[in-house]
Amino acid sequence: MTDQDEMCPCGSGKPFEECCKQEYDRANATREKIKQAMSDPKKAQELKELLKNANKGD
Ligand SMILES: [Zn+2]
């Protein structure tokens, strides 16, 4: 098995490193930020308000 041949799961036929890795890293960073925010009661409250407002949209 060679890691460098690892194809991206999106089906583009490109190596993961050259395709969706950036998106993947960004998604992970976002999740990490949310996790940090949720461990801070004040930020968690802000986040809740934001999500509540976002859902009011329609
Ligand atoms: Zn991809």
N, CA, C, O and the ligand as a Tripos MOL2 file, in Angstrom:
@<TRIPOS>MOLECULE
protein
  233   231    59     0     0
PROTEIN
NO_CHARGES

@<TRIPOS>ATOM
      1 N           0.8470   -1.2070    0.0000 N.3       1 MET1
      2 CA          0.0000    0.0000    0.0000 C.3       1 MET1
      3 C           0.8770    1.2500    0.0000 C.2       1 MET1
      4 O           1.8320    1.3560    0.7690 O.2       1 MET1
      5 N           0.5360    2.1840   -0.8680 N.am      2 THR2
      6 CA          1.2810    3.4480   -0.8970 C.3       2 THR2
      7 C           0.3360    4.6040   -0.6310 C.2       2 THR2
      8 O          -0.6730    4.7650   -1.3180 O.2       2 THR2
      9 N           0.6630    5.3980    0.3570 N.am      3 ASP3
     10 CA         -0.1940    6.5160    0.7450 C.3       3 ASP3
     11 C          -0.3080    7.5620   -0.3550 C.2       3 ASP3
     12 O          -1.3360    8.2270   -0.4840 O.2       3 ASP3
     13 N           0.7400    7.7030   -1.1400 N.am      4 GLN4
     14 CA          0.7420    8.7810   -2.1240 C.3       4 GLN4
     15 C          -0.2300    8.5170   -3.2720 C.2       4 GLN4
     16 O          -0.5770    9.4270   -4.0250 O.2       4 GLN4
     17 N          -0.6620    7.2680   -3.3980 N.am      5 ASP5
     18 CA         -1.6230    6.9450   -4.4460 C.3       5 ASP5
     19 C          -3.0720    7.1130   -3.9870 C.2       5 ASP5
     20 O          -4.0070    6.8680   -4.7500 O.2       5 ASP5
     21 N          -3.2420    7.5230   -2.7640 N.am      6 GLU6
     22 CA         -4.5790    7.5880   -2.2050 C.3       6 GLU6
     23 C          -5.4630    8.5590   -2.9780 C.2       6 GLU6
     24 O          -5.2100    9.7630   -3.0020 O.2       6 GLU6
     25 N          -6.5030    8.0200   -3.6110 N.am      7 MET7
     26 CA         -7.3860    8.8490   -4.4160 C.3       7 MET7
     27 C          -8.4180    9.5450   -3.5360 C.2       7 MET7
     28 O          -8.8270    9.0310   -2.4950 O.2       7 MET7
     29 N          -8.8190   10.7100   -3.9790 N.am      8 CYS8
     30 CA         -9.8130   11.4590   -3.2220 C.3       8 CYS8
     31 C         -11.1570   10.7330   -3.2550 C.2       8 CYS8
     32 O         -11.5760   10.2540   -4.3090 O.2       8 CYS8
     33 N         -11.8280   10.6500   -2.1190 N.am      9 PRO9
     34 CA        -13.1200    9.9570   -2.0460 C.3       9 PRO9
     35 C         -14.2190   10.6520   -2.8350 C.2       9 PRO9
     36 O         -15.2850   10.0660   -3.0260 O.2       9 PRO9
     37 N         -14.0050   11.8640   -3.2970 N.am     10 CYS10
     38 CA        -15.0520   12.5740   -4.0370 C.3      10 CYS10
     39 C         -15.2020   12.0410   -5.4490 C.2      10 CYS10
     40 O         -16.1600   12.3790   -6.1440 O.2      10 CYS10
     41 N         -14.2580   11.2060   -5.8810 N.am     11 GLY11
     42 CA        -14.3910   10.5920   -7.1830 C.3      11 GLY11
     43 C         -13.7880   11.3940   -8.3220 C.2      11 GLY11
     44 O         -14.0360   11.0900   -9.4880 O.2      11 GLY11
     45 N         -13.0040   12.4100   -8.0060 N.am     12 SER12
     46 CA        -12.4090   13.2410   -9.0490 C.3      12 SER12
     47 C         -11.2760   12.5210   -9.7710 C.2      12 SER12
     48 O         -10.8880   12.9030  -10.8750 O.2      12 SER12
     49 N         -10.7510   11.4810   -9.1390 N.am     13 GLY13
     50 CA         -9.6250   10.7690   -9.7120 C.3      13 GLY13
     51 C          -8.2920   11.3970   -9.3690 C.2      13 GLY13
     52 O          -7.2410   10.8910   -9.7620 O.2      13 GLY13
     53 N          -8.3330   12.5040   -8.6330 N.am     14 LYS14
     54 CA         -7.0950   13.1490   -8.1920 C.3      14 LYS14
     55 C          -6.7220   12.6240   -6.8120 C.2      14 LYS14
     56 O          -7.5680   12.1390   -6.0610 O.2      14 LYS14
     57 N          -5.4180   12.7350   -6.4950 N.am     15 PRO15
     58 CA         -5.0160   12.3810   -5.1270 C.3      15 PRO15
     59 C          -5.7110   13.2930   -4.1270 C.2      15 PRO15
     60 O          -5.9120   14.4780   -4.3900 O.2      15 PRO15
     61 N          -6.0690   12.7430   -3.0020 N.am     16 PHE16
     62 CA         -6.7490   13.4970   -1.9460 C.3      16 PHE16
     63 C          -5.9940   14.7740   -1.6020 C.2      16 PHE16
     64 O          -6.5920   15.8320   -1.4050 O.2      16 PHE16
     65 N          -4.6540   14.6550   -1.5320 N.am     17 GLU17
     66 CA         -3.8100   15.7970   -1.1800 C.3      17 GLU17
     67 C          -4.0100   16.9750   -2.1290 C.2      17 GLU17
     68 O          -3.9060   18.1330   -1.7240 O.2      17 GLU17
     69 N          -4.2970   16.6710   -3.3940 N.am     18 GLU18
     70 CA         -4.4050   17.7380   -4.3930 C.3      18 GLU18
     71 C          -5.8480   18.1210   -4.6520 C.2      18 GLU18
     72 O          -6.1230   19.0020   -5.4660 O.2      18 GLU18
     73 N          -6.7600   17.4720   -3.9740 N.am     19 CYS19
     74 CA         -8.1730   17.7210   -4.2610 C.3      19 CYS19
     75 C          -8.8770   18.3030   -3.0500 C.2      19 CYS19
     76 O          -8.8050   19.5120   -2.8250 O.2      19 CYS19
     77 N          -9.5430   17.4960   -2.2800 N.am     20 CYS20
     78 CA        -10.4190   17.9930   -1.2190 C.3      20 CYS20
     79 C          -9.7250   18.1610    0.1330 C.2      20 CYS20
     80 O         -10.3800   18.4710    1.1280 O.2      20 CYS20
     81 N          -8.4270   17.9640    0.1760 N.am     21 LYS21
     82 CA         -7.7600   18.0400    1.4790 C.3      21 LYS21
     83 C          -7.9630   19.4040    2.1380 C.2      21 LYS21
     84 O          -8.1640   19.4910    3.3490 O.2      21 LYS21
     85 N          -7.9110   20.4570    1.3400 N.am     22 GLN22
     86 CA         -8.0840   21.7910    1.9040 C.3      22 GLN22
     87 C          -9.4750   21.9560    2.4980 C.2      22 GLN22
     88 O          -9.6330   22.4990    3.5910 O.2      22 GLN22
     89 N         -10.4820   21.4830    1.7690 N.am     23 GLU23
     90 CA        -11.8470   21.5410    2.2770 C.3      23 GLU23
     91 C         -11.9730   20.7600    3.5800 C.2      23 GLU23
     92 O         -12.6070   21.1890    4.5440 O.2      23 GLU23
     93 N         -11.3360   19.5900    3.5580 N.am     24 TYR24
     94 CA        -11.3780   18.7070    4.7140 C.3      24 TYR24
     95 C         -10.7380   19.3760    5.9210 C.2      24 TYR24
     96 O         -11.2710   19.3350    7.0300 O.2      24 TYR24
     97 N          -9.5740   19.9980    5.6840 N.am     25 ASP25
     98 CA         -8.8760   20.6890    6.7690 C.3      25 ASP25
     99 C          -9.7150   21.8460    7.2880 C.2      25 ASP25
    100 O          -9.7670   22.0960    8.4920 O.2      25 ASP25
    101 N         -10.3750   22.5540    6.3660 N.am     26 ARG26
    102 CA        -11.1960   23.6830    6.7770 C.3      26 ARG26
    103 C         -12.3830   23.2040    7.6180 C.2      26 ARG26
    104 O         -12.7320   23.8140    8.6290 O.2      26 ARG26
    105 N         -12.9830   22.1180    7.1850 N.am     27 ALA27
    106 CA        -14.1050   21.5560    7.9360 C.3      27 ALA27
    107 C         -13.6610   21.1530    9.3330 C.2      27 ALA27
    108 O         -14.3720   21.3700   10.3140 O.2      27 ALA27
    109 N         -12.4780   20.5640    9.4080 N.am     28 ASN28
    110 CA        -11.9450   20.1740   10.7200 C.3      28 ASN28
    111 C         -11.6760   21.3890   11.5830 C.2      28 ASN28
    112 O         -11.9490   21.3740   12.7840 O.2      28 ASN28
    113 N         -11.1400   22.4470   10.9790 N.am     29 ALA29
    114 CA        -10.8400   23.6650   11.7220 C.3      29 ALA29
    115 C         -12.1250   24.2760   12.2530 C.2      29 ALA29
    116 O         -12.1670   24.7620   13.3830 O.2      29 ALA29
    117 N         -13.1730   24.2510   11.4390 N.am     30 THR30
    118 CA        -14.4620   24.7870   11.8610 C.3      30 THR30
    119 C         -15.0120   23.9960   13.0330 C.2      30 THR30
    120 O         -15.4980   24.5600   14.0130 O.2      30 THR30
    121 N         -14.9270   22.6820   12.9160 N.am     31 ARG31
    122 CA        -15.4290   21.8290   13.9930 C.3      31 ARG31
    123 C         -14.6560   22.0950   15.2910 C.2      31 ARG31
    124 O         -15.2160   22.1210   16.3870 O.2      31 ARG31
    125 N         -13.3410   22.2900   15.1120 N.am     32 GLU32
    126 CA        -12.4790   22.5650   16.2680 C.3      32 GLU32
    127 C         -12.8840   23.8730   16.9260 C.2      32 GLU32
    128 O         -12.9240   23.9750   18.1520 O.2      32 GLU32
    129 N         -13.1860   24.8760   16.1020 N.am     33 LYS33
    130 CA        -13.6020   26.1770   16.6200 C.3      33 LYS33
    131 C         -14.9120   26.0610   17.3770 C.2      33 LYS33
    132 O         -15.0730   26.6430   18.4500 O.2      33 LYS33
    133 N         -15.8480   25.3070   16.8140 N.am     34 ILE34
    134 CA        -17.1450   25.1170   17.4620 C.3      34 ILE34
    135 C         -16.9550   24.4070   18.7920 C.2      34 ILE34
    136 O         -17.5820   24.7570   19.7920 O.2      34 ILE34
    137 N         -16.0860   23.4100   18.7930 N.am     35 LYS35
    138 CA        -15.8220   22.6710   20.0240 C.3      35 LYS35
    139 C         -15.2680   23.6000   21.0960 C.2      35 LYS35
    140 O         -15.6690   23.5450   22.2580 O.2      35 LYS35
    141 N         -14.3400   24.4550   20.6790 N.am     36 GLN36
    142 CA        -13.7610   25.4080   21.6220 C.3      36 GLN36
    143 C         -14.8230   26.3730   22.1290 C.2      36 GLN36
    144 O         -14.8790   26.6920   23.3160 O.2      36 GLN36
    145 N         -15.6700   26.8350   21.2020 N.am     37 ALA37
    146 CA        -16.7100   27.7880   21.5830 C.3      37 ALA37
    147 C         -17.6690   27.1550   22.5790 C.2      37 ALA37
    148 O         -18.0970   27.7980   23.5380 O.2      37 ALA37
    149 N         -18.0060   25.8840   22.3440 N.am     38 MET38
    150 CA        -18.9680   25.2100   23.2110 C.3      38 MET38
    151 C         -18.4060   24.9620   24.6090 C.2      38 MET38
    152 O         -19.1670   24.8130   25.5650 O.2      38 MET38
    153 N         -17.0980   24.9180   24.7320 N.am     39 SER39
    154 CA        -16.5030   24.7060   26.0600 C.3      39 SER39
    155 C         -16.4070   26.0250   26.8190 C.2      39 SER39
    156 O         -16.0430   26.0500   27.9950 O.2      39 SER39
    157 N         -16.7370   27.1180   26.1370 N.am     40 ASP40
    158 CA        -16.7590   28.4300   26.7860 C.3      40 ASP40
    159 C         -18.2150   28.8820   26.8890 C.2      40 ASP40
    160 O         -18.8320   29.2190   25.8790 O.2      40 ASP40
    161 N         -18.7660   28.8900   28.0980 N.am     41 PRO41
    162 CA        -20.2100   29.1430   28.2760 C.3      41 PRO41
    163 C         -20.6810   30.4170   27.5770 C.2      41 PRO41
    164 O         -21.7630   30.4450   26.9910 O.2      41 PRO41
    165 N         -19.8790   31.4530   27.6400 N.am     42 LYS42
    166 CA        -20.2780   32.7200   27.0360 C.3      42 LYS42
    167 C         -20.3490   32.5980   25.5180 C.2      42 LYS42
    168 O         -21.3030   33.0580   24.8900 O.2      42 LYS42
    169 N         -19.3370   31.9780   24.9440 N.am     43 LYS43
    170 CA        -19.3110   31.7900   23.4900 C.3      43 LYS43
    171 C         -20.3890   30.8130   23.0550 C.2      43 LYS43
    172 O         -21.0050   30.9890   22.0040 O.2      43 LYS43
    173 N         -20.6170   29.7910   23.8560 N.am     44 ALA44
    174 CA        -21.6540   28.8180   23.5330 C.3      44 ALA44
    175 C         -23.0040   29.5100   23.4300 C.2      44 ALA44
    176 O         -23.7980   29.2070   22.5400 O.2      44 ALA44
    177 N         -23.2580   30.4340   24.3370 N.am     45 GLN45
    178 CA        -24.5120   31.1950   24.3110 C.3      45 GLN45
    179 C         -24.5970   32.0260   23.0360 C.2      45 GLN45
    180 O         -25.6430   32.0730   22.3890 O.2      45 GLN45
    181 N         -23.5050   32.6750   22.6780 N.am     46 GLU46
    182 CA        -23.4590   33.4600   21.4360 C.3      46 GLU46
    183 C         -23.7540   32.5890   20.2330 C.2      46 GLU46
    184 O         -24.5110   32.9630   19.3370 O.2      46 GLU46
    185 N         -23.1410   31.4240   20.2360 N.am     47 LEU47
    186 CA        -23.3040   30.4870   19.1280 C.3      47 LEU47
    187 C         -24.7650   30.0510   19.0080 C.2      47 LEU47
    188 O         -25.3110   29.9610   17.9080 O.2      47 LEU47
    189 N         -25.3800   29.7840   20.1450 N.am     48 LYS48
    190 CA        -26.7850   29.3840   20.1580 C.3      48 LYS48
    191 C         -27.6550   30.4750   19.5610 C.2      48 LYS48
    192 O         -28.5490   30.2030   18.7600 O.2      48 LYS48
    193 N         -27.3870   31.7110   19.9570 N.am     49 GLU49
    194 CA        -28.1540   32.8420   19.4290 C.3      49 GLU49
    195 C         -27.9830   32.9480   17.9220 C.2      49 GLU49
    196 O         -28.9410   33.1810   17.1850 O.2      49 GLU49
    197 N         -26.7430   32.7730   17.4810 N.am     50 LEU50
    198 CA        -26.4640   32.8440   16.0450 C.3      50 LEU50
    199 C         -27.2500   31.8000   15.2820 C.2      50 LEU50
    200 O         -27.8560   32.0910   14.2500 O.2      50 LEU50
    201 N         -27.2370   30.5810   15.7970 N.am     51 LEU51
    202 CA        -27.9240   29.4750   15.1220 C.3      51 LEU51
    203 C         -29.4220   29.7050   15.1330 C.2      51 LEU51
    204 O         -30.1180   29.4020   14.1630 O.2      51 LEU51
    205 N         -29.9120   30.2440   16.2420 N.am     52 LYS52
    206 CA        -31.3390   30.5210   16.3630 C.3      52 LYS52
    207 C         -31.7580   31.5380   15.2970 C.2      52 LYS52
    208 O         -32.7660   31.3620   14.6130 O.2      52 LYS52
    209 N         -30.9640   32.6030   15.1730 N.am     53 ASN53
    210 CA        -31.2520   33.6320   14.1900 C.3      53 ASN53
    211 C         -31.1480   33.0970   12.7670 C.2      53 ASN53
    212 O         -31.9260   33.4790   11.8930 O.2      53 ASN53
    213 N         -30.1910   32.2200   12.5440 N.am     54 ALA54
    214 CA        -29.9980   31.6530   11.2090 C.3      54 ALA54
    215 C         -31.2090   30.8110   10.8240 C.2      54 ALA54
    216 O         -31.5700   30.7530    9.6480 O.2      54 ALA54
    217 N         -31.8320   30.1670   11.7830 N.am     55 ASN55
    218 CA        -32.9810   29.3110   11.5000 C.3      55 ASN55
    219 C         -34.2720   30.0960   11.2960 C.2      55 ASN55
    220 O         -35.2480   29.5740   10.7570 O.2      55 ASN55
    221 N         -34.2700   31.3520   11.7310 N.am     56 LYS56
    222 CA        -35.4690   32.1820   11.5380 C.3      56 LYS56
    223 C         -35.6920   32.5380   10.0790 C.2      56 LYS56
    224 O         -36.7740   32.9710    9.6820 O.2      56 LYS56
    225 N         -34.6490   32.3470    9.2950 N.am     57 GLY57
    226 CA        -34.6010   32.7610    7.8780 C.3      57 GLY57
    227 C         -35.8870   32.6920    7.0820 C.2      57 GLY57
    228 O         -36.1910   33.6450    6.3650 O.2      57 GLY57
    229 N         -36.6400   31.6470    7.1640 N.am     58 ASP58
    230 CA        -37.8400   31.5440    6.3380 C.3      58 ASP58
    231 C         -39.0730   31.8030    7.1640 C.2      58 ASP58
    232 O         -40.1870   31.7600    6.6420 O.2      58 ASP58
    233 ZN        -11.8990   15.5660   -3.9720 Zn       59 ZN59
@<TRIPOS>BOND
     1     1     2 1
     2     2     3 1
     3     3     4 2
     4     3     5 am
     5     5     6 1
     6     6     7 1
     7     7     8 2
     8     7     9 am
     9     9    10 1
    10    10    11 1
    11    11    12 2
    12    11    13 am
    13    13    14 1
    14    14    15 1
    15    15    16 2
    16    15    17 am
    17    17    18 1
    18    18    19 1
    19    19    20 2
    20    19    21 am
    21    21    22 1
    22    22    23 1
    23    23    24 2
    24    23    25 am
    25    25    26 1
    26    26    27 1
    27    27    28 2
    28    27    29 am
    29    29    30 1
    30    30    31 1
    31    31    32 2
    32    31    33 am
    33    33    34 1
    34    34    35 1
    35    35    36 2
    36    35    37 am
    37    37    38 1
    38    38    39 1
    39    39    40 2
    40    39    41 am
    41    41    42 1
    42    42    43 1
    43    43    44 2
    44    43    45 am
    45    45    46 1
    46    46    47 1
    47    47    48 2
    48    47    49 am
    49    49    50 1
    50    50    51 1
    51    51    52 2
    52    51    53 am
    53    53    54 1
    54    54    55 1
    55    55    56 2
    56    55    57 am
    57    57    58 1
    58    58    59 1
    59    59    60 2
    60    59    61 am
    61    61    62 1
    62    62    63 1
    63    63    64 2
    64    63    65 am
    65    65    66 1
    66    66    67 1
    67    67    68 2
    68    67    69 am
    69    69    70 1
    70    70    71 1
    71    71    72 2
    72    71    73 am
    73    73    74 1
    74    74    75 1
    75    75    76 2
    76    75    77 am
    77    77    78 1
    78    78    79 1
    79    79    80 2
    80    79    81 am
    81    81    82 1
    82    82    83 1
    83    83    84 2
    84    83    85 am
    85    85    86 1
    86    86    87 1
    87    87    88 2
    88    87    89 am
    89    89    90 1
    90    90    91 1
    91    91    92 2
    92    91    93 am
    93    93    94 1
    94    94    95 1
    95    95    96 2
    96    95    97 am
    97    97    98 1
    98    98    99 1
    99    99   100 2
   100    99   101 am
   101   101   102 1
   102   102   103 1
   103   103   104 2
   104   103   105 am
   105   105   106 1
   106   106   107 1
   107   107   108 2
   108   107   109 am
   109   109   110 1
   110   110   111 1
   111   111   112 2
   112   111   113 am
   113   113   114 1
   114   114   115 1
   115   115   116 2
   116   115   117 am
   117   117   118 1
   118   118   119 1
   119   119   120 2
   120   119   121 am
   121   121   122 1
   122   122   123 1
   123   123   124 2
   124   123   125 am
   125   125   126 1
   126   126   127 1
   127   127   128 2
   128   127   129 am
   129   129   130 1
   130   130   131 1
   131   131   132 2
   132   131   133 am
   133   133   134 1
   134   134   135 1
   135   135   136 2
   136   135   137 am
   137   137   138 1
   138   138   139 1
   139   139   140 2
   140   139   141 am
   141   141   142 1
   142   142   143 1
   143   143   144 2
   144   143   145 am
   145   145   146 1
   146   146   147 1
   147   147   148 2
   148   147   149 am
   149   149   150 1
   150   150   151 1
   151   151   152 2
   152   151   153 am
   153   153   154 1
   154   154   155 1
   155   155   156 2
   156   155   157 am
   157   157   158 1
   158   158   159 1
   159   159   160 2
   160   159   161 am
   161   161   162 1
   162   162   163 1
   163   163   164 2
   164   163   165 am
   165   165   166 1
   166   166   167 1
   167   167   168 2
   168   167   169 am
   169   169   170 1
   170   170   171 1
   171   171   172 2
   172   171   173 am
   173   173   174 1
   174   174   175 1
   175   175   176 2
   176   175   177 am
   177   177   178 1
   178   178   179 1
   179   179   180 2
   180   179   181 am
   181   181   182 1
   182   182   183 1
   183   183   184 2
   184   183   185 am
   185   185   186 1
   186   186   187 1
   187   187   188 2
   188   187   189 am
   189   189   190 1
   190   190   191 1
   191   191   192 2
   192   191   193 am
   193   193   194 1
   194   194   195 1
   195   195   196 2
   196   195   197 am
   197   197   198 1
   198   198   199 1
   199   199   200 2
   200   199   201 am
   201   201   202 1
   202   202   203 1
   203   203   204 2
   204   203   205 am
   205   205   206 1
   206   206   207 1
   207   207   208 2
   208   207   209 am
   209   209   210 1
   210   210   211 1
   211   211   212 2
   212   211   213 am
   213   213   214 1
   214   214   215 1
   215   215   216 2
   216   215   217 am
   217   217   218 1
   218   218   219 1
   219   219   220 2
   220   219   221 am
   221   221   222 1
   222   222   223 1
   223   223   224 2
   224   223   225 am
   225   225   226 1
   226   226   227 1
   227   227   228 2
   228   227   229 am
   229   229   230 1
   230   230   231 1
   231   231   232 2
@<TRIPOS>SUBSTRUCTURE
     1 MET1         2 RESIDUE 1 A MET
     2 THR2         6 RESIDUE 1 A THR
     3 ASP3        10 RESIDUE 1 A ASP
     4 GLN4        14 RESIDUE 1 A GLN
     5 ASP5        18 RESIDUE 1 A ASP
     6 GLU6        22 RESIDUE 1 A GLU
     7 MET7        26 RESIDUE 1 A MET
     8 CYS8        30 RESIDUE 1 A CYS
     9 PRO9        34 RESIDUE 1 A PRO
    10 CYS10       38 RESIDUE 1 A CYS
    11 GLY11       42 RESIDUE 1 A GLY
    12 SER12       46 RESIDUE 1 A SER
    13 GLY13       50 RESIDUE 1 A GLY
    14 LYS14       54 RESIDUE 1 A LYS
    15 PRO15       58 RESIDUE 1 A PRO
    16 PHE16       62 RESIDUE 1 A PHE
    17 GLU17       66 RESIDUE 1 A GLU
    18 GLU18       70 RESIDUE 1 A GLU
    19 CYS19       74 RESIDUE 1 A CYS
    20 CYS20       78 RESIDUE 1 A CYS
    21 LYS21       82 RESIDUE 1 A LYS
    22 GLN22       86 RESIDUE 1 A GLN
    23 GLU23       90 RESIDUE 1 A GLU
    24 TYR24       94 RESIDUE 1 A TYR
    25 ASP25       98 RESIDUE 1 A ASP
    26 ARG26      102 RESIDUE 1 A ARG
    27 ALA27      106 RESIDUE 1 A ALA
    28 ASN28      110 RESIDUE 1 A ASN
    29 ALA29      114 RESIDUE 1 A ALA
    30 THR30      118 RESIDUE 1 A THR
    31 ARG31      122 RESIDUE 1 A ARG
    32 GLU32      126 RESIDUE 1 A GLU
    33 LYS33      130 RESIDUE 1 A LYS
    34 ILE34      134 RESIDUE 1 A ILE
    35 LYS35      138 RESIDUE 1 A LYS
    36 GLN36      142 RESIDUE 1 A GLN
    37 ALA37      146 RESIDUE 1 A ALA
    38 MET38      150 RESIDUE 1 A MET
    39 SER39      154 RESIDUE 1 A SER
    40 ASP40      158 RESIDUE 1 A ASP
    41 PRO41      162 RESIDUE 1 A PRO
    42 LYS42      166 RESIDUE 1 A LYS
    43 LYS43      170 RESIDUE 1 A LYS
    44 ALA44      174 RESIDUE 1 A ALA
    45 GLN45      178 RESIDUE 1 A GLN
    46 GLU46      182 RESIDUE 1 A GLU
    47 LEU47      186 RESIDUE 1 A LEU
    48 LYS48      190 RESIDUE 1 A LYS
    49 GLU49      194 RESIDUE 1 A GLU
    50 LEU50      198 RESIDUE 1 A LEU
    51 LEU51      202 RESIDUE 1 A LEU
    52 LYS52      206 RESIDUE 1 A LYS
    53 ASN53      210 RESIDUE 1 A ASN
    54 ALA54      214 RESIDUE 1 A ALA
    55 ASN55      218 RESIDUE 1 A ASN
    56 LYS56      222 RESIDUE 1 A LYS
    57 GLY57      226 RESIDUE 1 A GLY
    58 ASP58      230 RESIDUE 1 A ASP
    59 ZN59       233 GROUP 0 **** ****
